[in-house]
Amino acid sequence: MIVRRSWVSWPAVFGLALTAAAGDETRINQIQVIGTHNSYHIAPHPNVQGLLGARGRVAARSLDYTHRPLAEQFSDLGIRQIELDVYADPQGGRYAVPTARRILKGFRKDPGPDPDAEGRLRKPGFKVFHIQDFDYLTTASTFADALRQLRDWSTAHPRHVPILVLVELKDDAIAGLPTRPAPFGKAELDAIDEEIRSTFGPGKLLAPDDVRGSHHTLPEAIRSKGWPALEASRGKVMFALDNEDAVRDRYLADHPALRGRAMFVCVPENHPAAAWMKLNDPVEDFERIRKLVEAGFLVRTRADADTAEARKNDTTRRDKALASGAQFISTDFPEARPEISPYRTRLPGDVVARPNPIGGNPALDGIDLETAHASRAAKP
């Protein structure tokens, strides 16, 4: 079964090939899914929120969202992109006793749940939470735990469409907060890759080397042979480094076009490592997102931010994100919070994966590509 497309002349217009050659089936860049932002996040305890409110009401409100555990997001909400904030902790214990808890105990107030109730934060290793000292509650306290949760769910659901994991490596000090994160140097970056590869073997991990193949650069591979087919990529996981700073540059160093690396990175489209892009504002960057998708790149954007859209039930940003063609649309509200508004971000018909509005096969509209058999995901 093959997919015949009416848009095969578009590459001449945009200069870069759309990623499926004529006659091939749907590729992974030709679908669209919903993801969650800070997917591990649990809203701070009310007393911690009170401390944050003293620093600014808007800042406190921006943290007032809680995600279900990862497996529930995948199974019950159809989430296929997650985001993890990761901190290095080579000696262990650096983040075990957050400042907010010490302050509240000093005032004899309930500090809320102990993030180190199981002792995991005392052990060396990569930790997962949002902001040191004040926004630390999480459904996966360590990177290894988050990866195991993902692996176990994926193994139990081997036909899922590829899941993208954004990894933001955090090592910046924040003014006014006493805990200084440990830096991410070469050893830590190599260790992140090793933790990913030790959890997901070659048959489960879709890495830059798999996309690039024998080509010198990732853009060249995308132009020439495109992204892997959806059917061949079911049950696989991809990772992308969320950083666009010195950490990213260190990750790229000595790894031309990401050779040997486990994660994709966000770089300009003419960079040898360009394959995945992050453009968080689908209103301001609407046309740019569309052009990148038309050129064959993967793009992640955000339907909402800081709880602002949900509090106003404003769907403008969400609707632009859906129409932009970005393959991964991240939200803090995959389901509505009735006490705030009816706002939520889902695909039409509550499907898990749909044909991408830019370059997807319109013959598959209305079909959930997550559950479609190969014979339904291709047009004769």
C-alpha positions in Angstrom: 0.0 0.0 0.0 1.3 3.4 -0.8 0.4 7.1 -0.3 0.0 9.1 -3.4 0.3 12.8 -2.8 -1.0 15.8 -4.6 1.8 18.0 -3.2 4.8 16.4 -4.8 5.7 19.6 -6.6 6.0 21.7 -3.4 9.8 21.0 -2.9 10.5 23.1 -6.0 8.7 26.0 -4.4 10.4 25.8 -1.0 13.8 24.6 -2.0 14.0 21.6 0.4 12.3 18.3 -0.2 9.3 17.4 1.8 10.4 14.3 3.7 8.5 11.6 1.9 9.4 10.6 -1.6 6.5 9.8 -3.9 5.2 6.3 -3.3 6.4 6.0 0.3 4.0 5.7 3.2 3.3 8.3 5.9 6.5 9.5 7.6 6.8 10.6 11.2 7.0 14.2 10.2 3.6 14.0 8.5 1.6 13.5 11.7 0.7 15.8 14.5 0.4 15.0 18.2 -0.1 16.7 21.6 2.5 16.9 24.3 2.8 18.3 27.8 5.1 21.1 29.1 7.1 20.2 32.2 5.4 16.8 32.1 6.5 15.7 35.6 5.2 18.9 37.3 3.0 19.0 40.5 1.8 22.5 41.6 3.5 23.7 44.8 1.8 23.2 48.1 -0.5 26.1 49.0 1.9 27.3 51.7 4.7 27.3 49.2 2.5 29.1 46.8 2.0 31.7 49.5 5.7 32.3 49.7 5.9 32.5 45.9 3.0 35.0 45.9 5.0 37.3 48.1 7.5 37.4 45.2 4.8 38.1 42.6 1.2 36.9 42.1 1.7 36.3 38.3 4.8 34.2 38.9 2.9 32.1 41.5 -0.1 31.6 39.3 2.1 30.5 36.4 3.2 27.4 38.4 -0.4 26.4 39.3 -0.7 23.3 37.1 -0.3 19.6 37.8 0.2 16.8 35.4 -0.9 13.2 35.8 1.8 10.5 36.1 3.5 9.8 32.8 1.7 6.5 32.1 -1.7 8.1 32.7 -0.8 10.9 30.3 0.1 8.4 27.6 -2.9 6.0 28.2 -5.7 8.3 29.3 -4.8 11.6 27.5 -3.0 10.4 24.4 0.1 12.4 25.1 3.0 11.7 22.7 5.5 14.3 23.7 6.8 15.0 27.2 9.4 17.4 28.7 11.8 16.8 31.5 13.9 19.4 33.4 17.1 17.7 34.5 19.6 18.8 37.2 23.0 17.2 37.8 23.7 16.0 41.3 27.0 14.2 41.2 27.4 13.9 45.0 23.7 13.5 45.9 21.7 15.6 48.3 22.1 19.0 46.7 18.3 19.3 46.2 17.0 17.1 49.0 16.0 19.9 51.4 14.5 22.8 49.5 14.6 26.3 51.0 10.9 26.7 51.0 10.5 23.8 53.3 13.0 25.1 55.7 11.3 28.5 55.8 7.9 27.1 56.4 9.1 24.8 59.1 10.7 27.8 60.8 7.3 29.5 60.8 5.7 26.2 62.1 3.7 25.9 58.9 3.0 22.8 56.9 5.6 22.6 54.2 3.6 20.0 52.2 5.0 16.7 50.8 8.6 15.9 51.4 10.2 15.6 47.9 12.8 13.2 49.4 10.4 10.9 51.3 12.0 7.9 49.6 15.6 9.1 49.9 16.2 9.2 46.2 17.4 12.8 46.3 20.2 11.9 48.7 21.8 9.6 46.1 24.0 10.8 43.2 22.4 11.1 39.8 20.3 13.3 37.6 17.2 14.8 39.3 13.9 16.0 37.7 12.0 19.1 38.9 11.2 22.6 37.8 13.0 25.2 40.0 15.4 24.6 42.9 14.2 25.6 46.4 10.6 26.5 45.5 9.0 24.5 42.7 10.3 20.9 43.3 7.3 18.6 43.5 7.4 16.0 40.7 6.0 12.6 39.6 9.5 11.4 38.7 12.2 12.6 41.0 15.1 11.2 39.0 15.9 11.1 35.3 16.4 7.3 35.5 12.9 6.9 37.1 11.3 9.0 34.4 13.0 7.0 31.6 11.9 3.7 33.2 8.3 4.9 33.4 8.4 5.8 29.7 10.1 2.5 28.8 7.7 0.4 30.7 4.7 2.0 29.2 6.2 1.9 25.7 7.0 -1.8 26.0 3.4 -2.5 27.0 2.1 -0.5 24.0 4.5 -1.4 21.2 2.4 0.2 18.4 2.4 3.7 19.7 3.5 6.5 17.4 6.9 7.8 18.2 7.2 9.7 21.5 9.4 12.8 21.7 11.1 13.6 25.0 12.4 17.1 25.4 15.3 17.3 27.9 16.2 20.7 29.4 19.5 20.5 31.3 19.4 23.2 34.0 22.5 24.6 35.7 21.8 28.3 36.0 21.8 30.0 39.4 18.7 32.1 40.1 19.0 35.4 42.0 17.6 35.1 45.5 17.7 31.3 45.6 20.5 29.8 47.7 20.9 26.4 45.9 23.3 26.6 43.0 22.8 23.9 40.4 25.8 21.7 39.5 27.2 22.5 36.0 26.8 20.3 32.9 30.2 19.6 31.5 31.3 17.0 29.0 31.2 14.2 31.5 27.6 15.0 32.6 26.5 15.3 28.9 28.0 12.0 28.1 26.3 10.5 31.1 22.9 11.8 30.0 23.4 10.0 26.7 24.5 6.9 28.4 21.4 6.9 30.7 19.2 7.2 27.6 21.0 4.5 25.7 21.1 2.1 28.6 17.3 2.4 29.0 16.4 2.4 25.3 18.3 0.0 23.1 18.8 0.5 19.3 15.5 -1.0 18.5 13.7 1.5 20.7 15.7 4.7 20.4 15.4 6.8 17.2 18.7 8.8 17.3 20.3 11.3 15.0 22.5 8.6 13.5 19.4 6.6 12.5 18.0 9.6 10.6 21.3 10.8 9.0 22.4 7.3 7.8 25.2 7.6 5.3 24.7 11.3 4.7 27.1 13.9 6.0 24.5 16.2 7.6 21.0 15.8 8.9 19.4 18.4 6.5 21.0 16.5 3.6 19.4 13.3 4.9 16.0 14.9 5.3 16.2 16.4 1.8 17.4 13.1 0.2 15.6 10.3 2.0 13.3 11.9 4.5 12.3 10.8 8.0 11.6 7.2 8.8 8.2 5.8 8.0 5.6 5.8 10.7 5.0 2.1 10.6 8.7 1.4 11.0 8.9 3.9 13.9 6.0 2.6 16.1 7.1 1.9 19.6 10.2 4.1 19.4 11.3 7.1 21.4 13.1 10.2 20.3 15.0 12.7 22.5 15.7 16.4 21.9 17.9 18.7 23.9 15.8 21.8 24.8 18.8 24.0 25.5 19.9 26.7 23.1 22.9 27.9 25.1 26.4 26.9 26.0 25.2 23.5 27.2 23.9 22.8 23.6 27.2 24.0 22.2 29.2 21.6 24.5 26.8 18.8 23.5 27.6 19.4 19.8 31.4 19.7 20.4 33.4 16.8 18.9 30.1 15.3 17.5 29.7 16.8 14.0 26.1 16.6 12.8 25.4 14.9 16.2 27.3 11.7 15.3 27.2 9.4 18.2 24.7 11.5 20.2 21.4 10.3 21.6 19.5 13.6 21.3 18.5 16.0 18.5 19.2 19.7 19.1 17.6 23.0 18.1 19.9 24.9 15.7 19.4 27.1 12.6 18.1 25.1 9.6 21.4 25.4 7.7 23.4 23.8 10.6 24.7 20.3 9.9 22.8 19.1 13.0 19.4 20.7 12.0 16.4 18.3 12.1 14.2 19.4 15.0 13.3 23.0 15.9 11.7 24.7 18.9 9.5 27.7 18.2 7.3 28.3 21.3 5.1 31.1 20.0 2.8 29.8 17.2 1.2 33.3 16.8 4.4 35.3 16.2 6.2 32.4 14.4 3.2 31.0 12.5 4.6 31.4 9.0 8.1 30.4 10.0 6.8 27.1 11.6 4.8 26.3 8.4 7.9 26.9 6.2 10.1 24.7 8.5 7.5 21.9 8.4 7.1 22.3 4.6 10.9 21.9 4.4 10.8 18.6 6.3 11.9 19.6 9.8 10.2 18.5 13.0 8.9 21.4 15.1 7.6 21.8 18.6 5.5 24.7 19.7 3.3 25.6 22.7 -0.5 26.0 22.8 -0.4 27.9 26.1 2.0 29.2 28.7 2.0 30.3 32.3 -1.7 29.3 32.7 -2.6 32.6 31.0 -4.7 31.2 28.1 -6.5 28.7 30.3 -7.5 31.5 32.8 -9.0 33.5 30.0 -10.3 30.5 28.0 -8.4 32.0 25.1 -7.9 29.5 22.3 -6.1 31.8 19.9 -2.7 30.5 20.5 -3.8 26.9 20.6 -5.7 27.2 17.3 -2.7 28.8 15.6 -0.5 26.0 17.0 -2.8 23.3 15.5 -2.9 25.1 12.2 0.8 25.7 12.0 1.7 22.2 11.2 4.1 21.8 14.1 4.3 18.1 14.8 4.4 18.5 18.5 2.1 20.9 20.3 2.8 21.2 24.0 0.3 22.2 26.7 -0.2 22.5 30.4 -3.8 21.7 30.0 -4.4 18.4 28.1 -7.6 18.3 30.1 -9.7 21.1 31.4 -9.7 22.4 35.0 -13.3 23.3 35.5 -12.5 25.7 38.4 -10.5 27.8 35.9 -12.3 27.4 32.5 -13.2 24.8 29.9 -9.8 25.4 28.2 -7.9 22.3 27.0 -5.6 21.3 24.1 -6.6 18.2 22.2 -6.6 17.2 18.6 -10.0 17.3 16.8 -12.0 14.2 17.6 -9.7 13.5 20.6 -7.5 11.4 18.4 -3.9 10.7 19.5 -2.3 11.3 16.2 -3.7 12.9 13.0 -2.4 13.6 9.5 -0.4 16.8 9.7 -2.3 19.8 8.3 0.9 20.7 6.4 2.0 17.9 4.1 0.0 15.1 5.7 -2.2 12.8 3.6 -5.7 14.4 3.5 -7.2 11.0 2.7 -6.4 10.0 6.2 -8.3 12.8 7.8 -10.5 11.6 10.7 -8.4 8.5 11.2 -6.5 8.1 14.4 -3.0 7.2 13.2 -2.1 5.8 16.6 -4.5 2.9 16.2 -4.7 2.7 12.4 -3.3 -0.5 10.9 -0.7 -0.1 8.1 -3.4 -0.9 5.5 -5.5 2.0 6.8 -2.6 4.4 7.2 -1.8 4.3 3.5 -3.8 5.1 0.4 -3.9 2.5 -2.4 
